[in-house]
């Protein structure tokens, strides 16, 4: 099976590599750390890991990185002598790691899943245990970890319907991989049942809750003041602001149309569009231009920027890591990838801020969270553009109802917090070296 996988992986990697490397190039900073994708590490990292107990945590991209940073902070309180290495797949994820974590946390790119690269990475890092955030399953890496008797923990595990179907279809390849997990922290009973069906040992699966409820917190020192920035664009403090977060293709145009119609009733309405992938900024900008929308790119704004009131209707955010700060000033929020694309984006960040939120029918990747928010009357779900316009009009015209929706969302999130400590226990149980522990939850 391994032989067949490696033949197929090499074949498909050669076919997909032009697209893979083009995406890296478009996101920028692709040269930095490029060799790490082939398990080439500098002497500084190797020296830092020598004679240390190492925990390797992998977070695919920005969403998983946010979870990983909070998990790392909690782990350091319990095991301060543990050397932590955290990896990511994307340059945007690496940017977030460097922004949020101190220098003593080693940050690397995850190796491409060829046997040669995965083997060299494991030999150099030599972890006592590995933690995978959510579901990033690469067979070579996990086979080799099992061969080296390195326990692997899957945390905040979730499976979209598409992923579940895929893993079941290729069960002959993945069943033993899932069986090898030392521990699995899942969000709910439904995910636990799916993972057991895929091959995870029942005794290894633990329902600990969703880490995103705990991870959705504003940084103590915001990297930017979004209110000041909006004032620079001529947006009054009392002007209604719709923030569309993590949007996908088609949703920006849809939001611009809705905002244009809403301005008949709310003339000073301002729209903030934050595409999920910042490299789509130019594409979205051309679409807004063709519609006659007066907008400005986030990257065009400096400390000296000052635009007269009414001269711009929309801010197009073509940067990363700033969405949550725009959520802070929102009158109402649209959660992207839920109208023109399937899967949805994280609705917890708007909720923890107590902001009224609206999302479309496609929230499959956050089904349990969505159901909790709807049951707790902490969000509005709509089916189409007309429903979105109606929901926003209602929220902007009734401040009391909007505030109540936000408060309800906060209550739902508060009720579901506490999974960080349970996950930390799950991870530390896989580490045998007593000298890395100094504190426990009750000390």
C-alpha positions in Angstrom: 0.0 0.0 0.0 2.8 2.4 0.8 4.5 1.6 -2.5 1.3 2.3 -4.4 0.7 5.6 -2.5 4.2 6.9 -3.2 3.8 6.2 -6.9 0.5 7.9 -7.0 1.6 10.8 -4.9 4.6 11.5 -7.1 2.5 11.3 -10.2 -0.2 13.7 -8.9 2.3 16.0 -7.3 4.1 16.5 -10.6 0.7 17.3 -12.3 -0.4 19.7 -9.5 2.9 21.3 -8.7 2.6 24.2 -11.3 -0.7 25.2 -9.6 0.7 24.6 -6.1 3.8 26.8 -6.7 1.7 29.5 -8.6 -0.5 29.9 -5.5 2.6 30.2 -3.4 4.0 32.9 -5.7 0.8 34.8 -5.8 0.6 34.9 -2.0 4.1 36.3 -1.8 7.2 35.6 0.4 7.4 32.1 -1.2 11.3 32.0 -1.1 11.4 32.5 2.7 11.5 29.0 4.3 11.0 27.3 0.9 13.6 24.7 1.7 11.7 23.6 4.8 9.0 22.2 2.5 11.7 19.7 1.5 12.8 19.2 5.1 15.9 21.4 4.7 16.6 23.0 8.1 19.3 25.4 9.3 21.8 24.7 12.0 20.1 27.2 14.4 16.9 25.1 14.5 18.9 21.8 14.9 20.8 23.3 17.8 17.7 24.5 19.5 16.2 21.0 19.4 19.3 19.2 20.6 18.7 17.2 23.9 15.2 18.7 24.3 11.8 17.1 24.7 10.0 18.3 21.6 6.3 18.6 20.8 5.5 19.2 17.1 2.2 20.9 16.5 0.9 21.3 12.9 -1.7 23.9 11.9 -2.5 24.0 8.2 -3.4 27.7 7.7 -4.8 30.8 9.4 -7.8 29.2 11.1 -5.9 26.3 12.6 -3.0 28.7 13.5 -5.4 30.7 15.7 -6.3 27.5 17.6 -2.7 26.4 17.8 -1.5 29.6 19.3 -4.0 29.4 22.2 -3.2 25.7 22.7 0.5 26.5 22.8 0.0 29.2 25.5 -2.0 26.8 27.6 0.6 24.0 27.1 3.5 26.3 28.1 1.8 27.0 31.5 1.6 23.3 32.2 4.9 22.1 30.6 7.3 25.1 30.5 10.4 22.8 29.8 8.8 21.4 26.7 10.3 22.7 23.4 7.5 23.4 20.9 7.8 23.3 17.2 4.8 24.5 15.2 4.4 24.1 11.4 2.0 25.4 8.9 1.4 24.9 5.2 0.7 28.5 3.9 2.7 31.7 3.9 -0.4 33.5 5.5 -0.3 30.9 8.3 3.4 31.5 8.8 2.7 35.3 9.0 0.2 34.7 11.7 2.5 32.4 13.7 5.3 35.0 13.6 2.9 37.7 14.6 1.3 35.8 17.5 4.0 33.6 19.0 7.3 34.5 20.7 10.7 33.8 19.1 11.4 30.8 21.4 8.6 28.8 19.6 10.2 27.3 16.5 8.2 27.9 13.4 8.6 25.9 10.2 6.8 24.9 7.0 5.3 21.4 6.9 7.2 19.0 4.6 5.8 17.8 1.3 4.5 14.2 1.9 7.2 12.4 0.0 8.8 9.6 2.1 12.3 11.2 1.8 11.2 14.6 3.0 8.8 13.3 5.8 11.6 10.9 7.1 14.2 13.7 7.2 11.8 16.1 8.9 11.0 13.5 11.7 14.7 12.7 12.1 15.7 16.3 12.6 12.7 17.4 14.7 12.7 14.1 16.6 9.5 14.9 18.5 8.2 13.1 21.6 4.7 13.6 20.3 2.9 15.2 17.3 -0.3 17.2 17.5 -2.4 17.8 14.3 -5.0 20.5 14.5 -8.2 19.5 12.9 -7.9 17.0 10.0 -4.7 17.2 8.0 -4.0 13.5 7.1 -0.8 12.8 5.1 -0.1 9.1 5.0 3.7 9.0 4.6 4.2 11.4 7.6 1.9 9.4 9.8 3.2 6.0 8.7 6.8 7.1 9.5 5.7 8.5 12.8 4.1 5.2 13.7 7.3 3.4 12.6 9.3 5.6 15.0 6.7 5.0 17.8 5.9 8.7 18.0 2.3 9.2 19.4 0.2 11.4 17.2 -2.8 13.3 18.6 -5.5 14.7 16.4 -7.2 17.7 18.2 -10.4 19.7 17.4 -11.1 17.0 14.9 -13.9 17.6 12.5 -15.0 16.0 9.2 -17.0 17.8 6.5 -19.4 15.5 4.6 -17.0 15.7 1.6 -14.0 14.7 3.7 -15.8 11.9 5.3 -16.9 10.5 2.0 -13.4 10.7 0.6 -11.8 8.9 3.6 -14.4 6.2 3.4 -13.9 5.8 -0.4 -10.2 5.3 0.2 -10.6 3.3 3.4 -8.0 0.7 2.3 -5.4 3.5 2.5 -6.6 5.5 5.4 -8.2 3.0 7.9 -4.8 2.0 9.4 -3.7 5.6 9.5 -6.8 6.5 11.6 -6.2 3.4 13.7 -2.7 4.6 14.6 -3.8 7.8 16.3 -2.8 7.7 20.0 -5.6 10.1 21.0 -8.3 12.1 19.2 -10.1 15.1 20.6 -13.4 15.6 18.8 -15.9 18.4 18.9 -19.1 16.4 19.3 -20.6 12.9 19.4 -21.4 12.9 15.7 -17.7 13.5 14.8 -16.7 10.8 17.3 -18.9 8.3 15.5 -17.5 9.2 12.1 -13.9 8.9 13.2 -14.5 5.5 14.8 -16.2 4.4 11.6 -13.1 5.5 9.7 -10.9 3.3 11.9 -10.0 5.3 15.0 -9.9 3.1 18.1 -13.0 3.9 20.3 -10.9 4.2 23.5 -8.7 6.8 21.8 -11.6 9.1 20.9 -12.6 11.8 23.4 -15.4 14.4 23.1 -13.7 17.6 24.4 -15.7 20.3 22.6 -14.7 22.9 20.0 -11.4 24.7 20.6 -12.6 27.5 18.4 -14.9 28.6 21.2 -11.9 29.2 23.4 -9.6 30.5 20.7 -11.9 33.3 19.5 -10.4 36.1 21.6 -9.2 39.6 20.6 -5.5 40.1 21.1 -4.7 42.2 24.2 -3.0 44.9 22.1 -4.8 45.3 18.8 -2.5 45.5 15.8 -4.7 48.3 14.4 -7.5 50.7 15.3 -10.2 50.0 12.7 -12.3 52.9 14.0 -9.5 55.4 13.4 -9.0 53.9 9.9 -12.6 54.3 9.0 -12.6 57.9 10.1 -9.7 58.5 7.7 -12.1 57.3 4.9 -14.7 59.8 6.0 -16.9 57.2 7.8 -18.7 58.8 10.8 -18.7 56.9 14.1 -22.5 56.6 14.0 -22.6 55.4 10.4 -23.9 51.8 9.9 -21.1 49.4 8.8 -21.6 46.0 7.2 -18.5 43.8 7.4 -18.4 40.8 5.1 -15.8 38.4 6.4 -13.9 35.6 4.5 -15.9 36.0 1.4 -15.5 33.8 -1.7 -16.0 34.3 -5.4 -19.4 35.9 -6.2 -20.1 37.0 -2.7 -18.4 40.4 -3.0 -20.5 41.4 -6.0 -23.6 40.2 -4.2 -22.8 42.2 -1.1 -22.1 45.3 -3.1 -25.5 45.0 -4.8 -27.2 44.6 -1.4 -25.3 47.6 0.0 -26.3 49.8 -2.9 -30.0 49.0 -2.4 -29.8 49.5 1.4 -28.3 53.0 0.9 -31.7 54.1 -0.3 -32.8 53.8 3.3 -29.4 54.2 5.0 -27.5 56.8 2.9 -24.3 56.7 4.9 -24.0 52.9 5.0 -20.4 51.7 4.6 -19.3 48.3 3.4 -16.1 46.4 4.4 -15.2 43.5 2.2 -12.6 41.0 3.4 -12.0 38.2 0.9 -10.8 34.9 2.4 -7.8 34.9 0.1 -6.2 38.3 0.0 -4.6 37.6 -3.4 -8.1 37.9 -4.9 -8.1 41.6 -4.1 -7.3 42.8 -7.7 -10.0 40.5 -9.2 -12.6 41.8 -6.7 -11.4 45.4 -7.3 -12.1 45.0 -11.1 -15.6 43.7 -10.3 -16.4 46.6 -8.0 -15.0 49.0 -10.6 -17.3 47.6 -13.3 -20.3 48.1 -10.9 -19.4 51.8 -10.3 -18.7 51.1 -6.6 -16.4 53.8 -5.0 -13.9 51.8 -3.0 -10.4 51.9 -1.7 -7.9 49.1 -1.1 -6.7 48.5 2.5 -3.1 48.6 1.2 -3.6 52.1 -0.2 -4.3 53.6 3.3 -1.4 55.1 5.2 -1.3 57.3 8.4 -1.6 60.4 6.2 -4.7 59.2 4.3 -7.7 61.4 4.6 -10.7 61.1 2.4 -13.7 63.4 2.4 -17.0 62.0 3.7 -19.1 60.4 1.0 -16.2 59.9 -1.5 -15.9 56.2 -0.8 -18.5 53.6 -0.1 -16.5 50.5 0.5 -13.1 49.3 1.9 -11.6 46.3 0.2 -9.3 44.6 2.6 -6.4 43.0 0.6 -4.3 42.1 3.7 -4.3 39.3 6.2 -4.9 39.0 9.9 -7.1 42.1 10.3 -10.6 40.7 9.9 -11.3 40.5 13.6 -10.5 44.2 14.1 -13.0 45.2 11.5 -15.6 42.9 13.1 -15.2 45.1 16.2 -16.7 48.2 14.5 -19.4 46.3 12.5 -23.1 47.1 12.9 -23.8 43.8 11.2 -21.7 40.9 9.8 -21.9 38.5 6.9 -20.0 35.2 7.4 -18.6 34.3 4.0 -18.4 31.1 1.9 -22.0 30.5 2.8 -24.0 31.9 -0.2 -22.1 31.3 -3.4 -19.8 28.5 -2.1 -20.2 25.6 0.3 -18.6 25.0 3.7 -18.9 28.4 5.5 -16.4 30.2 7.6 -15.9 30.5 11.3 -19.0 32.3 12.9 -17.4 32.3 16.4 -15.3 35.4 16.1 -18.3 37.7 15.4 -20.2 35.9 18.2 -17.6 36.4 20.8 -17.7 40.1 20.1 -21.5 40.2 20.5 -22.0 41.3 16.9 -25.2 40.5 15.0 -24.3 38.0 12.2 -26.0 36.7 9.1 -24.9 33.7 7.0 -26.2 31.7 4.1 -27.4 28.1 3.8 -24.0 26.5 3.3 -22.3 26.3 6.7 -21.4 22.6 6.4 -17.9 22.9 7.9 -19.4 24.5 11.0 -22.6 22.6 11.3 -22.6 22.1 15.1 -21.6 25.7 15.8 -24.3 26.9 13.4 -27.0 24.8 15.0 -26.0 26.0 18.4 -26.1 29.7 17.3 -29.5 29.3 15.6 -31.0 27.4 18.5 -29.8 30.1 20.9 -31.1 32.8 18.6 -27.6 34.2 18.1 -27.5 34.4 14.3 -29.8 34.7 11.2 -29.5 32.2 8.4 -30.8 33.2 4.9 -31.2 31.3 1.6 -30.3 33.9 -1.0 -29.5 37.6 -1.8 -33.0 38.8 -1.1 -33.0 37.2 2.3 -29.6 38.7 3.1 -30.9 42.2 2.2 -34.0 41.7 4.3 -32.0 40.5 7.3 -29.5 43.4 7.1 -32.4 46.0 6.7 -34.0 44.5 9.8 -30.8 44.7 11.9 -29.8 48.2 10.8 -33.3 49.5 11.5 -33.8 47.9 14.9 -30.7 48.4 17.2 -32.4 46.7 20.1 -33.0 43.5 18.1 -29.5 43.6 16.7 -27.9 43.9 20.2 -30.1 41.1 21.5 -28.9 38.8 18.6 -25.3 39.7 19.5 -25.8 39.0 23.3 -27.4 35.7 22.5 -24.4 34.7 20.4 -22.0 35.6 23.3 -24.0 33.4 25.6 -23.9 30.4 23.2 -20.1 30.8 23.0 -19.6 31.2 26.7 -21.6 28.1 27.3 -19.4 26.0 25.0 -16.0 27.2 26.3 -13.6 25.0 28.3 -12.2 22.7 25.7 -8.6 24.0 25.9 -7.8 22.5 29.2 -9.4 19.1 28.3 -7.3 19.1 25.1 -4.1 20.0 27.0 -4.6 17.0 29.2 -5.1 14.8 26.2 -1.8 16.0 24.7 0.2 15.8 27.9 -1.0 12.3 28.6 1.0 11.2 25.5 4.3 12.6 26.9 6.2 10.3 29.2 9.1 12.6 30.4 8.3 13.8 33.9 10.9 16.5 33.8 8.9 18.6 31.4 6.0 19.0 33.9 6.2 21.6 36.6 2.6 22.7 37.0 -0.8 21.1 36.9 -4.2 22.7 36.8 -4.7 22.8 40.6 -1.2 24.0 41.6 
